[in-house]
Amino acid sequence: MAAFPLFALAAAIVILGYAWWSQPPRRARRALRGKAQAAIGEIKHGDWVKITGVVDALDPLLTSPIREESCIGFRLDVERVDGSAAVTFRREACGAFAIVDATGMVRVEGPFLLGLAAEGDLSTMRPRLLELLEAAGAPHLGLASYRGFAFREALLRPGDRVTVFGLTFLEPDPNEHAVRSSPLVLRMRGSARQPVVVAAAEEP
């Protein structure tokens, strides 16, 4: 009979350990580890690169669900306060943005792994925000249960300095209509299997 509690404890440790290991900031750090910084001006078509620079929005700004701040992208993590589970619900969105260093600019497109650190507290939630969460796929967060959860957001804002990693392409600029050929622009694009990593700035 004692074997079952031990098995349940071991399973809980494995689940919590995996949740800790798979948190976006840790996944981002692992993806960036060992990669050399590159200057944007030196990037060629088809390069996998890690670059650091200042970001600006290319798409209309979003509004974060908790702080209601204008941002390029956000990640909302909902966690149980009692520590019985890791993140129980996650919602994120991020628009295209430009990243600039002293040598040039790259247009960065998703999908993204937003590995930025989340901030927040245990303050009460307004019913409208709880309804928003439930509409986004978190039906277990009842209006009477919010006090058992922590709500934290990671934000990417214009002017932030970040490090990104992804695959780059030189492609015609669709906004230009030259007679013979369009100017080439440098883009970084992700996929479901290889999202563009966005993390706190790493300085050379």
TORPA-4810 file (N, C-alpha, C, O; in nm, 3 decimals):
<nodes>
NODE_1_0.082_-0.122_0.000_0.000_0.000_0.000_0.085_0.125_0.000_0.044_0.229_-0.053_M
NODE_2_0.206_0.115_0.062_0.291_0.234_0.070_0.352_0.269_-0.065_0.400_0.381_-0.084_A
NODE_3_0.349_0.175_-0.157_0.411_0.201_-0.287_0.336_0.307_-0.366_0.397_0.387_-0.437_A
NODE_4_0.202_0.309_-0.352_0.125_0.406_-0.431_0.156_0.550_-0.393_0.178_0.632_-0.482_F
NODE_5_0.158_0.587_-0.261_0.195_0.725_-0.227_0.333_0.763_-0.277_0.354_0.876_-0.322_P
NODE_6_0.429_0.668_-0.269_0.563_0.698_-0.318_0.563_0.720_-0.469_0.629_0.810_-0.520_L
NODE_7_0.486_0.636_-0.540_0.476_0.653_-0.685_0.413_0.787_-0.720_0.459_0.856_-0.811_F
NODE_8_0.306_0.825_-0.647_0.239_0.952_-0.672_0.332_1.069_-0.646_0.333_1.167_-0.721_A
NODE_9_0.413_1.058_-0.538_0.508_1.164_-0.507_0.613_1.176_-0.615_0.648_1.287_-0.657_L
NODE_10_0.665_1.062_-0.662_0.766_1.065_-0.769_0.709_1.124_-0.897_0.775_1.201_-0.966_A
NODE_11_0.584_1.086_-0.928_0.521_1.140_-1.049_0.503_1.291_-1.038_0.524_1.364_-1.135_A
NODE_12_0.463_1.337_-0.920_0.444_1.482_-0.901_0.576_1.556_-0.917_0.580_1.664_-0.976_A
NODE_13_0.684_1.497_-0.864_0.816_1.561_-0.876_0.858_1.569_-1.022_0.912_1.671_-1.067_I
NODE_14_0.833_1.461_-1.096_0.869_1.460_-1.239_0.789_1.566_-1.315_0.844_1.639_-1.398_V
NODE_15_0.660_1.575_-1.286_0.574_1.671_-1.356_0.616_1.814_-1.325_0.627_1.897_-1.416_I
NODE_16_0.640_1.842_-1.196_0.681_1.978_-1.158_0.819_2.010_-1.214_0.844_2.123_-1.255_L
NODE_17_0.908_1.910_-1.215_1.042_1.932_-1.271_1.037_1.963_-1.419_1.107_2.052_-1.467_G
NODE_18_0.954_1.889_-1.492_0.940_1.916_-1.635_0.880_2.054_-1.660_0.923_2.125_-1.750_Y
NODE_19_0.780_2.092_-1.578_0.718_2.224_-1.593_0.821_2.333_-1.570_0.825_2.432_-1.643_A
NODE_20_0.906_2.316_-1.468_1.012_2.414_-1.440_1.110_2.420_-1.556_1.150_2.528_-1.599_W
NODE_21_1.150_2.303_-1.608_1.249_2.294_-1.715_1.196_2.355_-1.844_1.274_2.409_-1.924_W
NODE_22_1.064_2.347_-1.866_1.005_2.390_-1.993_0.952_2.533_-1.990_0.890_2.577_-2.087_S
NODE_23_0.974_2.606_-1.881_0.928_2.745_-1.877_0.995_2.825_-1.988_1.113_2.804_-2.015_Q
NODE_24_0.922_2.918_-2.054_0.977_2.991_-2.169_1.113_3.058_-2.145_1.200_3.046_-2.231_P
NODE_25_1.137_3.128_-2.031_1.270_3.188_-2.013_1.382_3.085_-2.011_1.490_3.111_-2.064_P
NODE_26_1.359_2.969_-1.952_1.463_2.865_-1.949_1.480_2.802_-2.087_1.593_2.773_-2.128_R
NODE_27_1.371_2.780_-2.159_1.382_2.728_-2.296_1.461_2.826_-2.382_1.543_2.784_-2.463_R
NODE_28_1.436_2.955_-2.365_1.507_3.056_-2.444_1.656_3.055_-2.412_1.739_3.062_-2.502_A
NODE_29_1.690_3.047_-2.283_1.832_3.046_-2.246_1.903_2.924_-2.304_2.017_2.934_-2.349_R
NODE_30_1.835_2.808_-2.303_1.897_2.689_-2.362_1.918_2.706_-2.512_2.021_2.665_-2.566_R
NODE_31_1.820_2.767_-2.580_1.832_2.787_-2.725_1.944_2.883_-2.760_2.005_2.870_-2.867_A
NODE_32_1.973_2.979_-2.672_2.076_3.079_-2.700_2.215_3.035_-2.655_2.315_3.090_-2.700_L
NODE_33_2.221_2.936_-2.567_2.349_2.896_-2.508_2.447_2.851_-2.617_2.414_2.769_-2.702_R
NODE_34_2.567_2.905_-2.611_2.673_2.865_-2.703_2.668_2.930_-2.839_2.757_2.906_-2.921_G
NODE_35_2.565_3.012_-2.866_2.554_3.079_-2.996_2.631_3.212_-2.991_2.620_3.287_-2.894_K
NODE_36_2.708_3.240_-3.095_2.787_3.364_-3.101_2.698_3.479_-3.147_2.610_3.462_-3.232_A
NODE_37_2.722_3.596_-3.090_2.651_3.716_-3.135_2.694_3.753_-3.276_2.811_3.737_-3.312_Q
NODE_38_2.601_3.801_-3.356_2.630_3.844_-3.493_2.588_3.990_-3.509_2.492_4.035_-3.447_A
NODE_39_2.660_4.062_-3.592_2.620_4.197_-3.631_2.523_4.187_-3.748_2.546_4.108_-3.839_A
NODE_40_2.417_4.264_-3.745_2.315_4.255_-3.850_2.376_4.279_-3.988_2.338_4.214_-4.085_I
NODE_41_2.471_4.372_-3.997_2.531_4.404_-4.126_2.610_4.290_-4.187_2.643_4.295_-4.306_G
NODE_42_2.642_4.187_-4.109_2.720_4.074_-4.160_2.635_3.953_-4.194_2.688_3.852_-4.240_E
NODE_43_2.503_3.960_-4.174_2.416_3.844_-4.193_2.394_3.818_-4.342_2.377_3.911_-4.421_I
NODE_44_2.394_3.689_-4.378_2.368_3.647_-4.516_2.239_3.565_-4.521_2.192_3.515_-4.419_K
NODE_45_2.184_3.551_-4.639_2.064_3.471_-4.661_2.086_3.329_-4.611_2.186_3.266_-4.645_H
NODE_46_1.993_3.278_-4.530_2.000_3.141_-4.483_2.080_3.121_-4.356_2.099_3.008_-4.313_G
NODE_47_2.128_3.229_-4.295_2.204_3.217_-4.170_2.111_3.198_-4.050_2.007_3.263_-4.042_D
NODE_48_2.150_3.109_-3.958_2.091_3.105_-3.825_2.174_3.199_-3.738_2.294_3.177_-3.722_W
NODE_49_2.112_3.301_-3.682_2.192_3.403_-3.612_2.128_3.442_-3.479_2.007_3.431_-3.460_V
NODE_50_2.214_3.487_-3.389_2.173_3.548_-3.263_2.217_3.694_-3.267_2.335_3.724_-3.282_K
NODE_51_2.120_3.784_-3.255_2.151_3.926_-3.262_2.085_3.998_-3.144_1.983_3.954_-3.092_I
NODE_52_2.147_4.109_-3.105_2.095_4.190_-2.996_2.074_4.332_-3.046_2.160_4.388_-3.114_T
NODE_53_1.959_4.389_-3.013_1.931_4.525_-3.057_1.804_4.579_-2.995_1.745_4.518_-2.906_G
NODE_54_1.764_4.694_-3.043_1.645_4.763_-2.994_1.530_4.735_-3.089_1.548_4.734_-3.211_V
NODE_55_1.410_4.711_-3.034_1.296_4.671_-3.116_1.199_4.786_-3.137_1.187_4.877_-3.055_V
NODE_56_1.128_4.779_-3.250_1.019_4.872_-3.280_0.910_4.792_-3.351_0.939_4.695_-3.421_D
NODE_57_0.786_4.833_-3.333_0.672_4.759_-3.387_0.662_4.776_-3.538_0.689_4.884_-3.592_A
NODE_58_0.622_4.670_-3.606_0.586_4.675_-3.748_0.436_4.657_-3.766_0.379_4.707_-3.863_L
NODE_59_0.372_4.585_-3.674_0.228_4.566_-3.675_0.163_4.659_-3.573_0.233_4.713_-3.487_D
NODE_60_0.031_4.680_-3.581_-0.036_4.759_-3.476_-0.009_4.700_-3.338_-0.002_4.579_-3.321_P
NODE_61_0.006_4.788_-3.238_0.035_4.743_-3.103_-0.083_4.665_-3.044_-0.199_4.689_-3.078_L
NODE_62_-0.050_4.572_-2.956_-0.149_4.494_-2.882_-0.173_4.557_-2.746_-0.099_4.647_-2.704_L
NODE_63_-0.276_4.511_-2.676_-0.302_4.552_-2.538_-0.293_4.429_-2.450_-0.364_4.331_-2.473_T
NODE_64_-0.206_4.432_-2.349_-0.190_4.315_-2.263_-0.314_4.296_-2.177_-0.376_4.394_-2.136_S
NODE_65_-0.353_4.170_-2.148_-0.481_4.145_-2.080_-0.485_4.187_-1.934_-0.592_4.223_-1.885_P
NODE_66_-0.372_4.185_-1.863_-0.374_4.216_-1.720_-0.341_4.363_-1.694_-0.421_4.436_-1.634_I
NODE_67_-0.224_4.407_-1.739_-0.184_4.546_-1.714_-0.252_4.644_-1.809_-0.254_4.765_-1.785_R
NODE_68_-0.307_4.590_-1.918_-0.371_4.672_-2.020_-0.273_4.777_-2.074_-0.308_4.894_-2.091_E
NODE_69_-0.149_4.732_-2.101_-0.046_4.819_-2.156_-0.030_4.792_-2.305_-0.046_4.678_-2.351_E
NODE_70_0.003_4.896_-2.380_0.035_4.880_-2.522_0.168_4.808_-2.534_0.263_4.840_-2.462_S
NODE_71_0.175_4.712_-2.624_0.297_4.632_-2.636_0.303_4.568_-2.774_0.202_4.559_-2.845_C
NODE_72_0.423_4.524_-2.811_0.441_4.447_-2.934_0.393_4.304_-2.913_0.332_4.243_-3.000_I
NODE_73_0.423_4.250_-2.794_0.384_4.114_-2.761_0.372_4.096_-2.612_0.426_4.174_-2.534_G
NODE_74_0.299_3.991_-2.572_0.284_3.959_-2.430_0.274_3.809_-2.411_0.236_3.735_-2.502_F
NODE_75_0.309_3.765_-2.290_0.283_3.628_-2.247_0.220_3.635_-2.109_0.278_3.693_-2.017_R
NODE_76_0.102_3.576_-2.094_0.032_3.572_-1.966_0.046_3.433_-1.907_0.007_3.334_-1.969_L
NODE_77_0.102_3.425_-1.786_0.115_3.299_-1.713_0.021_3.302_-1.592_0.025_3.397_-1.513_D
NODE_78_-0.062_3.201_-1.578_-0.150_3.188_-1.462_-0.100_3.070_-1.380_-0.093_2.958_-1.431_V
NODE_79_-0.065_3.093_-1.253_-0.008_2.991_-1.167_-0.091_2.977_-1.040_-0.151_3.073_-0.993_E
NODE_80_-0.093_2.857_-0.986_-0.158_2.837_-0.856_-0.070_2.893_-0.745_0.051_2.870_-0.744_R
NODE_81_-0.130_2.964_-0.652_-0.056_3.027_-0.544_-0.001_2.922_-0.448_0.108_2.941_-0.392_V
NODE_82_-0.072_2.812_-0.427_-0.030_2.714_-0.328_0.084_2.624_-0.375_0.129_2.537_-0.300_D
NODE_83_0.130_2.643_-0.499_0.242_2.564_-0.549_0.207_2.422_-0.587_0.296_2.343_-0.616_G
NODE_84_0.078_2.387_-0.588_0.038_2.251_-0.621_0.052_2.220_-0.769_0.050_2.103_-0.808_S
NODE_85_0.066_2.321_-0.851_0.085_2.301_-0.995_0.167_2.417_-1.049_0.170_2.526_-0.990_A
NODE_86_0.232_2.394_-1.160_0.304_2.503_-1.224_0.203_2.588_-1.301_0.089_2.602_-1.257_A
NODE_87_0.243_2.643_-1.414_0.152_2.725_-1.492_0.031_2.642_-1.534_0.047_2.536_-1.596_V
NODE_88_-0.088_2.689_-1.501_-0.209_2.616_-1.536_-0.272_2.666_-1.665_-0.352_2.597_-1.727_T
NODE_89_-0.234_2.786_-1.704_-0.289_2.844_-1.827_-0.190_2.945_-1.880_-0.132_3.022_-1.802_F
NODE_90_-0.170_2.947_-2.011_-0.078_3.043_-2.073_-0.145_3.098_-2.198_-0.202_3.023_-2.278_R
NODE_91_-0.136_3.227_-2.214_-0.184_3.290_-2.336_-0.078_3.389_-2.382_-0.025_3.465_-2.301_R
NODE_92_-0.046_3.389_-2.513_0.054_3.483_-2.564_0.019_3.526_-2.705_-0.052_3.456_-2.778_E
NODE_93_0.071_3.641_-2.741_0.054_3.695_-2.876_0.169_3.791_-2.901_0.217_3.857_-2.808_A
NODE_94_0.213_3.798_-3.024_0.322_3.890_-3.057_0.314_3.924_-3.205_0.298_3.836_-3.290_C
NODE_95_0.324_4.053_-3.236_0.325_4.098_-3.373_0.465_4.105_-3.430_0.563_4.090_-3.357_G
NODE_96_0.475_4.129_-3.559_0.606_4.146_-3.623_0.672_4.273_-3.570_0.606_4.371_-3.537_A
NODE_97_0.805_4.269_-3.565_0.879_4.387_-3.518_1.012_4.396_-3.590_1.059_4.300_-3.651_F
NODE_98_1.072_4.513_-3.582_1.207_4.536_-3.635_1.305_4.536_-3.518_1.274_4.585_-3.409_A
NODE_99_1.424_4.482_-3.543_1.532_4.491_-3.444_1.651_4.558_-3.511_1.688_4.524_-3.623_I
NODE_100_1.710_4.653_-3.441_1.813_4.740_-3.499_1.938_4.737_-3.411_1.928_4.748_-3.289_V
NODE_101_2.055_4.721_-3.473_2.181_4.746_-3.403_2.259_4.852_-3.480_2.203_4.916_-3.569_D
NODE_102_2.384_4.873_-3.448_2.461_4.980_-3.510_2.491_4.954_-3.656_2.536_5.045_-3.727_A
NODE_103_2.465_4.831_-3.705_2.503_4.796_-3.842_2.385_4.775_-3.936_2.405_4.763_-4.057_T
NODE_104_2.262_4.769_-3.883_2.150_4.746_-3.973_2.021_4.710_-3.901_2.009_4.727_-3.780_G
NODE_105_1.924_4.659_-3.979_1.793_4.627_-3.927_1.745_4.494_-3.984_1.774_4.462_-4.100_M
NODE_106_1.672_4.417_-3.903_1.608_4.294_-3.946_1.459_4.304_-3.913_1.423_4.349_-3.805_V
NODE_107_1.374_4.261_-4.006_1.231_4.248_-3.979_1.208_4.108_-3.922_1.244_4.008_-3.985_R
NODE_108_1.150_4.100_-3.804_1.135_3.972_-3.733_0.988_3.932_-3.731_0.902_4.009_-3.690_V
NODE_109_0.962_3.809_-3.778_0.825_3.759_-3.786_0.814_3.628_-3.708_0.913_3.556_-3.693_E
NODE_110_0.695_3.597_-3.658_0.673_3.477_-3.578_0.663_3.352_-3.661_0.688_3.353_-3.782_G
NODE_111_0.625_3.243_-3.595_0.591_3.232_-3.452_0.711_3.259_-3.362_0.826_3.251_-3.404_P
NODE_112_0.681_3.293_-3.235_0.783_3.334_-3.140_0.784_3.243_-3.017_0.681_3.188_-2.978_F
NODE_113_0.901_3.229_-2.957_0.915_3.181_-2.820_0.950_3.304_-2.737_1.064_3.350_-2.739_L
NODE_114_0.851_3.356_-2.664_0.874_3.475_-2.581_0.936_3.432_-2.449_0.866_3.394_-2.355_L
NODE_115_1.068_3.437_-2.444_1.141_3.394_-2.325_1.169_3.507_-2.228_1.265_3.498_-2.151_G
NODE_116_1.089_3.612_-2.230_1.107_3.724_-2.138_1.050_3.689_-2.001_0.954_3.613_-1.992_L
NODE_117_1.110_3.743_-1.896_1.063_3.716_-1.760_0.928_3.780_-1.737_0.904_3.894_-1.778_A
NODE_118_0.839_3.706_-1.669_0.706_3.758_-1.637_0.707_3.824_-1.500_0.778_3.781_-1.410_A
NODE_119_0.627_3.929_-1.487_0.614_4.000_-1.361_0.467_4.007_-1.323_0.380_4.000_-1.410_E
NODE_120_0.440_4.021_-1.194_0.303_4.033_-1.150_0.292_4.014_-1.001_0.393_4.005_-0.931_G
NODE_121_0.169_4.007_-0.951_0.144_3.989_-0.809_0.017_3.908_-0.791_-0.034_3.851_-0.887_D
NODE_122_-0.033_3.902_-0.670_-0.150_3.821_-0.640_-0.273_3.909_-0.624_-0.367_3.871_-0.553_L
NODE_123_-0.274_4.023_-0.687_-0.386_4.116_-0.671_-0.513_4.058_-0.731_-0.508_3.968_-0.815_S
NODE_124_-0.626_4.110_-0.687_-0.754_4.058_-0.733_-0.775_4.087_-0.880_-0.721_4.183_-0.935_T
NODE_125_-0.851_4.002_-0.943_-0.881_4.014_-1.085_-1.022_4.068_-1.104_-1.115_4.029_-1.033_M
NODE_126_-1.036_4.156_-1.199_-1.169_4.205_-1.231_-1.247_4.097_-1.305_-1.188_4.022_-1.383_R
NODE_127_-1.377_4.086_-1.284_-1.456_3.981_-1.352_-1.441_3.984_-1.503_-1.444_3.878_-1.566_P
NODE_128_-1.424_4.102_-1.563_-1.411_4.109_-1.709_-1.287_4.033_-1.756_-1.290_3.966_-1.859_R
NODE_129_-1.177_4.043_-1.680_-1.055_3.975_-1.719_-1.067_3.825_-1.698_-1.013_3.747_-1.777_L
NODE_130_-1.138_3.785_-1.594_-1.161_3.642_-1.575_-1.245_3.585_-1.689_-1.220_3.474_-1.737_L
NODE_131_-1.343_3.662_-1.733_-1.424_3.617_-1.846_-1.340_3.606_-1.972_-1.359_3.515_-2.052_E
NODE_132_-1.245_3.699_-1.988_-1.155_3.695_-2.104_-1.072_3.568_-2.100_-1.055_3.502_-2.203_L
NODE_133_-1.020_3.532_-1.982_-0.939_3.411_-1.970_-1.022_3.287_-2.001_-0.977_3.197_-2.071_L
NODE_134_-1.143_3.284_-1.949_-1.229_3.168_-1.974_-1.263_3.157_-2.122_-1.267_3.047_-2.177_E
NODE_135_-1.287_3.271_-2.187_-1.316_3.270_-2.330_-1.196_3.223_-2.411_-1.211_3.169_-2.520_A
NODE_136_-1.073_3.245_-2.356_-0.951_3.205_-2.426_-0.915_3.059_-2.400_-0.814_3.011_-2.451_A
NODE_137_-0.997_2.988_-2.321_-0.972_2.845_-2.304_-0.935_2.802_-2.165_-0.876_2.696_-2.148_G
NODE_138_-0.967_2.880_-2.063_-0.935_2.844_-1.925_-1.062_2.833_-1.842_-1.081_2.911_-1.750_A
NODE_139_-1.150_2.737_-1.873_-1.279_2.728_-1.804_-1.267_2.692_-1.657_-1.361_2.713_-1.581_P
NODE_140_-1.151_2.635_-1.615_-1.135_2.595_-1.475_-1.114_2.715_-1.383_-1.115_2.698_-1.261_H
NODE_141_-1.095_2.835_-1.437_-1.077_2.954_-1.355_-1.212_3.018_-1.331_-1.249_3.114_-1.399_L
NODE_142_-1.286_2.967_-1.235_-1.418_3.021_-1.205_-1.409_3.158_-1.142_-1.305_3.195_-1.086_G
NODE_143_-1.516_3.233_-1.150_-1.515_3.369_-1.097_-1.490_3.373_-0.948_-1.445_3.475_-0.896_L
NODE_144_-1.517_3.266_-0.877_-1.497_3.264_-0.732_-1.359_3.210_-0.693_-1.326_3.207_-0.575_A
NODE_145_-1.279_3.167_-0.791_-1.155_3.097_-0.756_-1.029_3.177_-0.785_-0.919_3.126_-0.767_S
NODE_146_-1.043_3.303_-0.828_-0.925_3.375_-0.873_-0.824_3.398_-0.762_-0.706_3.415_-0.790_Y
NODE_147_-0.868_3.400_-0.635_-0.776_3.429_-0.526_-0.673_3.318_-0.507_-0.574_3.337_-0.437_R
NODE_148_-0.695_3.204_-0.569_-0.598_3.096_-0.559_-0.493_3.097_-0.667_-0.414_3.003_-0.678_G
NODE_149_-0.490_3.203_-0.749_-0.400_3.207_-0.863_-0.316_3.334_-0.865_-0.357_3.438_-0.814_F
NODE_150_-0.198_3.323_-0.924_-0.113_3.439_-0.952_-0.117_3.464_-1.102_-0.110_3.370_-1.181_A
NODE_151_-0.128_3.590_-1.139_-0.136_3.629_-1.280_-0.014_3.714_-1.312_0.005_3.821_-1.254_F
NODE_152_0.070_3.667_-1.404_0.194_3.737_-1.436_0.204_3.756_-1.587_0.163_3.670_-1.666_R
NODE_153_0.261_3.871_-1.626_0.276_3.902_-1.768_0.421_3.933_-1.802_0.492_3.996_-1.724_E
NODE_154_0.463_3.888_-1.918_0.589_3.930_-1.980_0.553_4.016_-2.100_0.470_3.977_-2.182_A
NODE_155_0.615_4.133_-2.110_0.580_4.227_-2.217_0.702_4.259_-2.303_0.813_4.274_-2.253_L
NODE_156_0.678_4.268_-2.434_0.777_4.319_-2.529_0.724_4.451_-2.580_0.618_4.457_-2.642_L
NODE_157_0.800_4.561_-2.553_0.752_4.695_-2.585_0.849_4.765_-2.680_0.967_4.732_-2.683_R
NODE_158_0.800_4.862_-2.759_0.890_4.940_-2.843_0.998_5.004_-2.759_0.971_5.058_-2.651_P
NODE_159_1.121_4.998_-2.807_1.235_5.053_-2.735_1.306_4.954_-2.646_1.414_4.983_-2.595_G
NODE_160_1.247_4.834_-2.624_1.315_4.732_-2.545_1.438_4.681_-2.618_1.441_4.675_-2.741_D
NODE_161_1.539_4.646_-2.540_1.660_4.587_-2.596_1.657_4.437_-2.566_1.654_4.396_-2.450_R
NODE_162_1.658_4.356_-2.671_1.644_4.211_-2.655_1.745_4.139_-2.743_1.809_4.198_-2.829_V
NODE_163_1.757_4.009_-2.718_1.834_3.919_-2.804_1.737_3.824_-2.873_1.648_3.768_-2.809_T
NODE_164_1.754_3.806_-3.003_1.669_3.715_-3.079_1.757_3.614_-3.152_1.873_3.641_-3.183_V
NODE_165_1.699_3.497_-3.179_1.770_3.392_-3.252_1.673_3.328_-3.350_1.562_3.290_-3.313_F
NODE_166_1.718_3.316_-3.476_1.632_3.254_-3.576_1.699_3.248_-3.711_1.816_3.283_-3.727_G
NODE_167_1.622_3.202_-3.809_1.670_3.184_-3.946_1.638_3.309_-4.027_1.526_3.361_-4.021_L
NODE_168_1.737_3.358_-4.103_1.721_3.483_-4.177_1.711_3.459_-4.327_1.763_3.362_-4.381_T
NODE_169_1.641_3.552_-4.393_1.618_3.545_-4.537_1.637_3.684_-4.597_1.600_3.784_-4.535_F
NODE_170_1.696_3.690_-4.715_1.697_3.812_-4.795_1.588_3.798_-4.900_1.594_3.709_-4.985_L
NODE_171_1.488_3.885_-4.894_1.372_3.873_-4.981_1.333_4.009_-5.037_1.364_4.112_-4.976_E
NODE_172_1.266_4.011_-5.152_1.217_4.139_-5.206_1.122_4.206_-5.108_1.044_4.140_-5.039_P
NODE_173_1.132_4.337_-5.102_1.043_4.414_-5.015_0.907_4.427_-5.082_0.897_4.489_-5.188_D
NODE_174_0.800_4.370_-5.025_0.668_4.375_-5.090_0.610_4.516_-5.094_0.513_4.541_-5.166_P
NODE_175_0.668_4.608_-5.016_0.618_4.746_-5.015_0.677_4.831_-5.128_0.634_4.944_-5.150_N
NODE_176_0.776_4.774_-5.199_0.840_4.847_-5.308_0.793_4.787_-5.442_0.771_4.667_-5.453_E
NODE_177_0.780_4.872_-5.541_0.731_4.828_-5.672_0.824_4.883_-5.780_0.786_4.968_-5.861_H
NODE_178_0.945_4.830_-5.780_1.042_4.873_-5.882_1.006_4.809_-6.016_0.937_4.708_-6.021_A
NODE_179_1.055_4.871_-6.123_1.021_4.823_-6.256_1.084_4.687_-6.282_1.017_4.596_-6.331_V
NODE_180_1.212_4.671_-6.250_1.282_4.546_-6.280_1.290_4.454_-6.159_1.265_4.334_-6.170_R
NODE_181_1.324_4.508_-6.045_1.337_4.423_-5.926_1.316_4.509_-5.803_1.344_4.629_-5.802_S
NODE_182_1.267_4.446_-5.699_1.246_4.516_-5.573_1.371_4.506_-5.487_1.446_4.409_-5.497_S
NODE_183_1.396_4.606_-5.402_1.510_4.597_-5.311_1.493_4.478_-5.217_1.380_4.440_-5.184_P
NODE_184_1.605_4.418_-5.176_1.600_4.306_-5.084_1.601_4.355_-4.940_1.673_4.449_-4.906_L
NODE_185_1.522_4.291_-4.855_1.519_4.324_-4.713_1.552_4.198_-4.634_1.524_4.087_-4.679_V
NODE_186_1.612_4.216_-4.518_1.652_4.105_-4.433_1.539_4.074_-4.335_1.492_4.161_-4.263_L
NODE_187_1.496_3.946_-4.334_1.388_3.903_-4.246_1.435_3.784_-4.162_1.518_3.705_-4.206_R
NODE_188_1.380_3.773_-4.041_1.398_3.655_-3.958_1.259_3.596_-3.937_1.169_3.665_-3.890_M
NODE_189_1.243_3.469_-3.971_1.109_3.409_-3.967_1.115_3.276_-3.892_1.210_3.199_-3.907_R
NODE_190_1.012_3.251_-3.810_1.005_3.127_-3.735_0.904_3.031_-3.793_0.838_3.059_-3.893_G
NODE_191_0.893_2.914_-3.728_0.794_2.813_-3.764_0.744_2.751_-3.635_0.796_2.780_-3.527_S
NODE_192_0.644_2.663_-3.645_0.591_2.598_-3.526_0.700_2.514_-3.458_0.704_2.506_-3.335_A
NODE_193_0.786_2.451_-3.536_0.891_2.367_-3.478_1.014_2.447_-3.439_1.085_2.408_-3.346_R
NODE_194_1.039_2.558_-3.505_1.156_2.640_-3.477_1.114_2.785_-3.463_1.140_2.865_-3.554_Q
NODE_195_1.050_2.822_-3.353_1.006_2.961_-3.337_1.126_3.054_-3.319_1.234_3.012_-3.276_P
NODE_196_1.106_3.181_-3.352_1.208_3.282_-3.324_1.216_3.301_-3.172_1.115_3.325_-3.107_V
NODE_197_1.335_3.290_-3.118_1.356_3.305_-2.974_1.374_3.453_-2.941_1.453_3.523_-3.005_V
NODE_198_1.299_3.500_-2.842_1.310_3.640_-2.796_1.340_3.633_-2.647_1.262_3.576_-2.571_V
NODE_199_1.453_3.693_-2.605_1.494_3.686_-2.465_1.551_3.820_-2.421_1.572_3.910_-2.503_A
NODE_200_1.575_3.833_-2.291_1.640_3.951_-2.239_1.775_3.970_-2.307_1.843_3.873_-2.340_A
NODE_201_1.814_4.094_-2.329_1.934_4.123_-2.407_2.058_4.057_-2.350_2.084_4.064_-2.230_A
NODE_202_2.135_3.994_-2.439_2.267_3.942_-2.405_2.369_4.034_-2.471_2.368_4.053_-2.592_E
NODE_203_2.456_4.090_-2.390_2.557_4.180_-2.445_2.685_4.102_-2.477_2.720_4.009_-2.405_E
NODE_204_2.755_4.140_-2.587_2.877_4.070_-2.624_2.981_4.079_-2.512_3.091_4.025_-2.525_P
</nodes>
